[in-house]
Amino acid sequence: MVLVCHSFGLRKPTWDLFLWRPGWSGVDLFFVISGFLISGLLFSEYRRTGKIRFARFFIRRAFKIYPAFYAVVFLTLKIIPGRLVNFRGQMISDLLFLQAYRAGTWGHFWSLSVEEHFYLILPFALWAMIRFSKGVANPFRRLPVLFLVVAIATLVARLLTANFVRPFQVQTHLLPTHLRLDSLLFGVLLGYYFHFHREGLSQFVMHHRRAIICAGCILVSPLFFIGQFDQWTYTYGFVCAYLGYGFLMIAFLHVKVGSAAGLAGRFLRPVAYIGSFSYSIYLWHYPWIELVNAFPVSTGARLCWFYGGSILLGISAGRLIEVPALRLREAFFPRVSSPAEISASGAVLSAGPVSLPAAMMEAGAVEGNAMA
């Protein structure tokens, strides 16, 4: 979805507009998945140990996010100086992850900014729940109420911004963290039910999986017909996106794919491998498109160079930068216990000694989010 959306810079969609139009919503899909995965790390630790070591969480997150990110920022400076309006200001935005409120060097960094802000807020919110729920087996029991309050407040903030802040600007109406928190928190809510009420959740999903999938498809279907910059989209449309993608995610968690054979297995394995490098692919695809645009070749060839090159460049950068950083992390700040991974049936199984793909997924390899 990210690559298709950003291929607009190489070729204006014609017959395939229907497929291209919802590509922007990949950001909400990634927000939901990221909220589910990252909160799951914290919930799992609490269930194992009765506490959450937040300092360790922040350090492990830093090893995952910062080396690959800052490598892109500094290694691509030669490409961008001529088109930067405010070099110092944009560099400061990147260094401090302020891109959700002020432009950075590359446009797609805004979603990383939103996630960084959220994952500074979330641990403190969970800490407060633990702190003020001493003696309670489940200190996070009020998380559904918190989600409801934040979801309503975020929607109201979007409606007020849409109706009273003029004229429309992408930076003002689409990107700010306070307008996008509900997508991430919905993923956290699903993670809460998955870790603290798994049996009930699994039974409900298994009995109503088709209905949940249908509901998810219905909720995301307007995104195929209504443009991103329509006022409905950046107000109520964001709600439909994260609810729809959340329903689809939780339904597919209960579909057996681990033992897929034949054509399905041959398809899933390379996709999973590419997915383990999705963060690096996301980081590098935007600078890459600048270079591809200069290629003196046909539009079709540019698209091939863009899609193939983005994946290959991302995997290469991941192996050179991201993988060594994760190895250092595991050497100096190893996980507390064996990593947990979601099995084909939706249960959590012990995975034994940490493997590199598991380490990358644990840290949020899916965090390369789409940009409008």
C-alpha positions in Angstrom: 0.0 0.0 0.0 2.8 2.4 0.8 4.7 1.8 -2.4 1.5 1.9 -4.6 0.5 5.2 -2.9 3.9 6.8 -3.4 4.2 5.6 -7.0 1.9 8.5 -7.8 5.0 10.5 -8.2 6.1 8.4 -11.1 2.8 7.7 -12.8 -0.6 9.3 -12.5 -3.2 6.5 -11.9 -5.9 6.0 -14.6 -7.7 2.7 -14.7 -6.1 1.7 -11.4 -7.2 4.7 -9.5 -9.5 2.5 -7.5 -6.6 0.4 -6.3 -4.3 3.4 -5.7 -6.8 5.6 -3.8 -6.8 3.8 -0.5 -3.1 3.4 -0.3 -2.8 6.3 2.1 -4.7 4.3 4.7 -1.8 2.0 5.1 -0.7 4.4 7.9 -3.7 3.5 9.9 -3.2 -0.2 9.3 0.4 0.1 10.5 -0.7 2.2 13.5 -3.2 -0.5 14.6 -0.7 -3.4 14.1 2.1 -1.4 15.8 -0.1 -0.6 18.8 -1.0 -4.3 19.1 2.6 -5.5 18.9 4.4 -3.0 21.0 1.8 -2.9 23.8 1.9 -6.7 23.7 5.5 -6.6 24.7 4.6 -4.6 27.8 1.6 -6.7 28.6 3.6 -9.9 28.3 6.3 -8.6 30.6 3.8 -7.6 33.2 2.1 -11.0 33.1 5.4 -12.7 33.4 7.0 -10.6 36.1 4.3 -8.5 37.7 6.1 -5.3 36.6 7.2 -3.4 33.5 10.8 -2.2 33.2 10.2 1.0 31.2 13.8 2.1 31.0 14.7 -1.1 29.3 11.7 -0.8 27.0 12.9 2.7 25.9 16.5 1.5 25.3 15.4 -1.5 23.3 13.1 0.7 21.2 16.0 3.1 20.6 18.2 0.4 19.2 15.5 -0.6 16.8 14.4 2.9 15.6 17.3 5.3 15.8 20.2 3.7 14.0 18.3 3.0 10.8 16.4 6.3 10.9 19.4 8.6 11.5 21.4 6.7 8.8 18.7 7.7 6.3 18.7 11.3 7.5 22.5 11.9 7.3 23.3 9.6 4.3 20.7 11.3 2.1 21.7 14.9 2.8 23.5 15.1 -0.6 20.2 14.4 -2.3 18.0 17.0 -0.6 19.7 20.3 0.2 18.5 22.0 -3.0 14.8 21.5 -2.2 14.8 22.1 1.5 13.0 25.3 2.5 14.4 25.5 6.0 17.4 23.2 6.3 18.1 23.9 10.0 14.4 23.7 11.0 13.8 20.5 9.1 16.9 18.9 10.5 15.8 19.8 14.0 12.4 18.3 13.3 14.1 15.0 12.3 16.5 14.9 15.2 13.8 15.5 17.7 11.0 13.6 15.9 8.8 16.7 15.5 7.7 15.9 11.9 4.1 15.4 12.9 3.9 19.2 13.6 6.6 20.7 11.4 8.2 19.4 8.2 11.3 17.2 8.3 13.7 16.4 5.6 11.6 13.7 4.1 7.8 13.8 4.0 7.2 10.2 5.1 8.9 10.7 8.5 5.7 12.2 10.0 4.3 8.8 10.9 7.4 7.8 12.7 7.0 11.0 14.7 3.5 10.0 15.7 4.6 6.6 16.8 7.5 8.0 18.8 5.2 10.4 20.6 2.7 7.6 21.3 5.3 5.3 22.7 6.5 7.9 25.1 3.0 8.4 26.3 1.8 4.8 26.5 4.4 3.5 29.0 3.6 6.3 31.4 -0.1 5.7 31.1 0.5 2.0 31.9 2.8 2.9 34.8 0.0 5.1 36.2 -2.5 2.3 36.0 -0.1 0.0 37.8 0.8 2.6 40.4 -2.8 3.4 41.3 -4.0 -0.2 41.2 -1.9 -1.8 43.8 -3.2 -5.2 44.9 -5.3 -5.6 41.7 -4.6 -8.6 39.5 -5.4 -6.7 36.3 -4.3 -3.0 36.7 -5.2 -2.3 33.0 -8.9 -3.2 33.4 -9.9 0.4 32.7 -8.1 0.5 29.4 -11.4 0.1 27.4 -12.7 3.3 29.1 -9.5 5.1 28.4 -9.7 4.1 24.7 -13.3 5.4 24.5 -12.4 8.7 26.1 -9.4 9.2 23.8 -11.3 8.1 20.7 -14.1 10.6 21.4 -11.6 13.4 22.2 -9.5 12.7 19.1 -12.6 12.7 16.8 -13.8 15.9 18.3 -10.4 17.5 17.8 -10.4 16.4 14.2 -13.9 17.8 13.7 -13.0 21.1 15.3 -9.8 21.3 13.2 -11.7 20.5 10.0 -14.4 23.1 10.6 -12.5 26.0 12.2 -8.9 25.8 10.9 -8.8 27.2 7.4 -7.5 26.7 4.8 -7.0 22.9 4.7 -3.3 21.9 5.0 -1.9 18.4 5.1 0.5 19.3 8.0 -2.4 20.7 10.0 -5.3 18.4 9.3 -3.8 15.0 8.7 -0.5 14.6 10.5 -0.5 15.9 14.1 -0.1 13.3 16.8 -3.2 14.5 18.7 -5.3 13.8 15.7 -4.1 10.2 15.2 -3.8 8.7 18.7 -7.0 6.7 18.4 -5.6 4.4 15.7 -2.6 3.4 17.8 -4.7 3.1 21.0 -7.2 0.8 19.3 -4.3 -1.5 18.5 -3.4 -1.3 22.2 -7.0 -2.2 23.2 -6.9 -5.3 21.0 -3.6 -6.2 22.5 -5.1 -5.9 26.0 -7.9 -8.2 25.2 -5.5 -10.6 23.5 -3.2 -10.9 26.5 -5.7 -10.6 29.4 -8.9 -12.1 28.0 -7.5 -14.4 25.3 -9.8 -17.3 25.8 -12.9 -15.2 25.6 -11.6 -13.2 22.7 -10.5 -16.3 20.8 -13.9 -18.0 21.3 -15.7 -14.9 20.1 -13.6 -14.4 17.0 -13.7 -18.1 16.1 -17.5 -18.1 16.3 -18.0 -14.8 14.5 -14.9 -14.6 12.3 -16.7 -14.3 9.0 -18.9 -11.5 10.4 -15.9 -9.7 11.8 -14.1 -10.0 8.4 -17.2 -8.7 6.6 -17.5 -5.8 9.1 -13.9 -4.9 8.5 -14.2 -4.9 4.8 -17.4 -2.8 4.9 -15.6 -0.3 7.2 -12.6 0.2 4.9 -14.6 0.0 1.7 -15.4 3.8 1.5 -11.6 4.4 1.3 -11.7 3.0 -2.2 -14.2 5.7 -3.3 -13.5 8.8 -1.3 -10.3 10.7 -1.6 -7.9 11.3 1.2 -8.3 15.0 1.3 -12.1 14.9 1.6 -13.3 16.2 4.9 -15.2 13.0 5.7 -12.0 11.0 5.3 -9.8 13.0 7.7 -12.5 13.1 10.4 -14.8 10.0 10.4 -12.8 8.2 7.8 -9.9 7.7 10.1 -12.3 6.0 12.5 -13.6 3.6 9.8 -10.0 2.9 8.8 -8.6 1.9 12.2 -11.8 0.0 13.2 -11.9 -1.9 9.9 -8.2 -2.8 9.9 -8.4 -3.8 13.6 -11.2 -6.1 12.9 -9.4 -7.7 10.0 -6.2 -8.1 12.0 -7.8 -9.8 15.0 -9.8 -12.1 12.6 -6.7 -13.1 10.6 -4.8 -13.8 13.8 -7.1 -16.8 14.2 -6.5 -18.2 10.7 -4.0 -21.0 10.4 -1.2 -20.0 8.1 1.9 -21.4 9.9 1.5 -24.8 8.2 0.5 -23.5 4.8 1.8 -25.7 2.0 1.9 -25.6 -1.8 1.3 -22.3 -3.5 0.2 -20.5 -0.4 3.4 -21.5 1.5 5.6 -20.5 -1.4 3.9 -17.1 -1.5 3.9 -16.5 2.3 7.5 -17.3 3.0 9.1 -14.6 0.7 6.5 -12.1 1.8 7.3 -12.8 5.4 11.0 -12.4 4.7 10.4 -9.0 3.0 8.1 -8.0 5.8 10.9 -8.5 8.4 12.7 -5.6 6.6 9.7 -3.4 6.1 11.0 -0.7 8.5 14.1 -0.2 6.4 12.2 -0.5 3.1 9.9 2.2 4.3 12.7 4.5 5.4 14.6 4.2 2.1 11.8 4.1 -0.5 11.2 7.8 -0.4 14.7 9.0 -1.1 14.9 6.2 -3.7 12.0 7.6 -5.7 13.8 10.9 -6.0 16.6 9.1 -7.8 14.3 6.9 -9.9 12.5 10.0 -11.1 15.8 11.1 -12.8 16.2 7.8 -14.7 15.9 8.5 -18.5 13.6 5.5 -19.1 9.9 4.8 -19.7 7.3 5.1 -17.0 6.9 1.3 -16.8 10.6 0.9 -16.3 10.6 3.6 -13.6 7.9 1.7 -11.7 9.9 -1.5 -11.9 13.0 0.3 -10.7 10.9 1.9 -7.9 9.2 -1.2 -6.6 12.2 -3.6 -7.0 14.8 -1.1 -5.9 12.9 0.0 -2.8 12.7 -3.6 -1.6 16.3 -4.5 -2.4 17.6 -1.2 -1.0 15.6 -1.6 2.1 16.8 -5.2 2.7 20.4 -4.3 2.0 20.2 -1.3 4.4 18.5 -3.5 7.0 21.3 -6.0 6.8 24.0 -3.3 7.0 22.5 -1.1 9.7 19.4 -2.5 11.3 20.6 -6.1 11.9 23.9 -5.1 13.6 22.1 -2.7 15.8 19.6 -5.4 16.9 22.5 -7.8 17.6 24.1 -5.1 19.8 20.8 -4.7 21.5 20.5 -8.4 22.2 24.1 -8.5 23.5 23.8 -5.6 25.9 20.0 -5.5 26.7 18.7 -9.0 26.0 15.0 -9.7 26.5 14.0 -10.9 29.9 12.8 -14.3 28.7 12.2 -16.2 25.5 10.3 -14.3 22.9 6.6 -15.0 22.5 5.2 -15.4 19.0 1.7 -15.8 17.8 1.1 -19.3 16.5 -1.2 -20.3 13.7 -4.1 -20.8 16.1 -3.6 -17.4 17.8 -2.0 -18.9 20.9 1.3 -17.7 22.2 4.1 -20.2 22.1 7.7 -20.1 23.4 10.1 -19.5 20.6 13.3 -20.5 22.3 16.5 -18.5 21.9 15.9 -15.2 20.1 16.4 -15.3 16.4 17.1 -12.3 14.2 13.7 -12.3 12.4 11.9 -12.6 15.7 14.0 -9.8 17.2 13.1 -7.6 14.2 9.4 -8.4 14.4 9.4 -7.9 18.2 10.7 -4.4 17.8 8.1 -3.5 15.3 9.4 -4.3 11.9 5.9 -3.4 10.7 6.4 0.2 11.8 7.2 1.5 8.4 4.0 3.3 8.0 2.4 4.9 4.9 2.4 8.6 4.3 -0.4 10.6 2.7 
